[in-house]
């Protein structure tokens, strides 16, 4: 079967929004020139087996059918199987009349992915798959698992397009680039970032991606003096040096939840002589922010911090309360909620009928 053409468009995502006449105000929002739902789908967890593949494919269909048109993955998630499960779900959705242009599709490259499962001899797999064809060298690899050279990212982008079954990916992230700071000095790090950004701007010109960004863990939310800190201002300057004001470095991803509020609460980014939170910095630069681990890989679904329960008690489950907190945070485009089964989708996407908290009610959570 051929690759699906197209990418998220203003008209198609507006039509997608119109499908859901029961959506509460604020569930759908403008982002990156299109319309997206305020709850996105993540695909990180799960076993690398056929049963989980099928469950994820069902969940993709259920999520898009329930008002979630942001889908996020990575090449290394479940050894490329998550991307392939999404691809299977997208094909099923196309058969049901959904357009590729209604969905904001995001994935990542940077980690070395196995192919379907852990190989018997990982060293031989890496040598045969990446070293011998000239895709990467041992010197390019950091920590035995991370690479972000242009040649490697080109290989991974092509693989992700095949896995997802699409010609164009809407948002392509460099995956946890800060992991390289464990082995190289900051100046070398930013040199490597510049080379990666030059490649990604070329990938935009070639029609393979629409936008790019960095999906991170520590990078943007730890203070400037921390070893894994990355300057968002410096990354934006790098993109501007390469492509001017019309650059396509427009998206970041970082953790945010009730137990990890640093993106909101820690002054971590220097902007115009001040030190502000990561969310404030992203808003200053006009960047979209997608957040990971909104329910902390299930931990918050089993119990909220006691002081927060009374303030979010109008919802049915702790998972819904945790998601409501993140989707209501200022400057957050959409939290990416792990949904590996259709029943997860039913619970989480019931928030479609609930408005996010107002700025005043969100602020009151911290009073």
C-alpha positions, -999 to 999 in steps of 0.1 A, spaced: 0 0 0 13 34 -9 22 62 16 -6 86 26 0 120 12 -8 153 28 -3 169 62 -23 187 88 -41 217 72 -62 246 85 -93 237 65 -92 199 73 -86 204 110 -114 229 111 -136 204 95 -124 178 120 -134 201 148 -169 205 133 -174 167 136 -177 171 174 -207 193 182 -206 182 218 -171 195 224 -168 220 253 -154 254 247 -116 252 249 -112 216 240 -102 225 205 -76 252 201 -55 270 175 -19 258 173 8 259 146 -18 273 121 -42 244 125 -69 233 150 -60 206 175 -77 188 204 -65 196 240 -57 160 247 -31 143 225 -21 106 222 12 92 233 25 58 223 56 51 245 47 22 268 38 -14 260 52 -48 252 68 -54 217 42 -80 207 13 -84 182 -14 -81 209 -1 -47 219 3 -37 183 -33 -44 176 -44 -26 208 -25 5 198 -40 4 163 -75 2 179 -66 30 203 -55 53 174 -89 47 156 -108 53 189 -88 84 197 -92 102 164 -129 92 164 -133 108 199 -118 142 193 -80 136 196 -61 146 164 -26 149 179 -6 116 178 29 114 190 55 86 188 92 80 183 113 55 163 125 38 194 91 34 211 86 -4 213 114 -10 188 96 9 160 63 -10 166 45 20 180 50 40 147 39 9 127 8 5 149 -1 42 142 4 36 105 -21 7 107 -45 29 126 -42 57 100 -50 33 72 -81 21 90 -91 57 96 -87 65 59 -111 37 51 -136 53 75 -134 87 57 -109 105 79 -83 125 60 -46 126 67 -49 164 68 -71 163 99 -43 149 121 -12 165 135 13 136 134 45 139 154 75 116 159 112 117 170 146 105 160 179 103 179 180 71 199 192 39 182 160 18 176 159 -20 173 137 -35 147 107 -51 163 125 -67 193 158 -69 210 182 -86 186 202 -116 198 234 -97 192 228 -59 196 264 -50 187 262 -69 154 228 -54 147 242 -19 152 272 -26 130 253 -42 102 224 -17 103 243 16 108 281 13 107 286 -9 76 262 11 54 279 43 65 248 58 83 268 64 115 302 59 130 311 48 165 324 84 171 289 97 163 273 76 190 269 90 225 264 66 255 260 37 231 225 48 222 221 84 209 230 100 175 219 132 159 241 136 129 224 148 97 231 114 79 216 95 108 186 117 112 179 114 74 179 76 77 156 77 107 132 102 91 128 80 61 123 49 84 96 68 103 78 78 72 77 42 61 66 30 95 38 56 98 28 51 61 29 88 53 48 110 29 51 139 54 54 142 91 40 173 107 64 177 136 98 159 138 117 162 170 153 156 179 148 131 208 164 141 241 194 159 226 206 169 261 217 132 266 247 141 245 259 166 272 269 137 293 298 131 268 305 163 250 311 199 260 284 226 254 301 242 224 303 209 206 267 202 216 255 234 199 277 227 169 259 193 165 225 210 170 233 234 143 241 207 119 209 188 128 188 220 123 204 226 89 193 191 79 158 196 93 153 229 75 163 210 43 138 182 52 111 210 54 121 222 19 119 186 6 84 182 19 93 154 43 84 174 75 65 206 82 81 217 114 108 205 138 116 208 175 133 192 204 116 166 226 133 167 260 134 154 295 156 177 316 169 202 290 145 231 293 132 227 328 164 226 349 182 258 360 209 272 337 237 260 360 225 223 357 247 200 336 218 189 313 205 224 307 199 236 271 192 272 263 160 277 242 172 312 233 204 298 219 185 272 199 162 298 184 192 319 175 207 290 158 175 284 137 174 321 128 210 320 117 202 291 94 168 302 80 160 337 92 128 347 109 109 321 88 127 292 104 107 260 113 120 253 148 86 260 163 79 232 188 92 218 220 82 189 242 89 185 279 74 168 310 47 185 330 24 170 356 13 176 392 44 160 406 68 175 380 57 212 377 92 226 368 83 237 333 58 260 349 75 268 383 113 269 378 131 299 363 152 279 339 155 299 307 173 332 300 153 355 278 163 392 272 182 395 304 156 378 326 154 342 338 119 328 332 101 294 332 104 271 301 67 278 293 72 315 295 103 313 273 84 292 247 55 316 247 80 345 242 94 328 211 60 319 198 66 282 201 41 254 206 46 233 237 35 197 239 39 180 273 48 144 282 39 122 312 7 141 323 -3 111 345 34 101 352 31 68 334 0 58 354 12 69 389 -12 99 391 -41 77 378 -37 58 411 -38 88 433 -35 126 431 -15 147 456 -40 151 485 -40 189 484 -51 189 447 -80 165 449 -106 190 463 -97 215 436 -101 191 407 -129 170 422 -155 178 395 -140 150 373 -147 113 376 -111 98 378 -77 108 391 -64 104 356 -89 129 342 -79 154 370 -42 150 362 -48 156 325 -71 185 332 -43 202 352 -19 200 323 -43 209 295 -53 240 315 -17 252 320 -8 284 301 11 280 269 5 242 267 -8 232 234 -17 196 244 -6 170 269 4 137 253 -14 110 272 -3 74 269 -33 55 254 -25 19 245 -60 6 247 -94 18 235 -107 19 271 -80 44 280 -93 65 252 -128 64 264 -118 76 299 -94 103 288 -113 117 258 -144 122 280 -126 154 287 -137 165 253 -170 175 269 -153 195 297 -137 229 294 -102 234 306 -98 255 338 -100 292 333 -67 311 339 -81 323 373 -91 288 384 -58 274 373 -39 300 392 -61 292 423 -47 257 423 -14 272 437 -29 296 462 
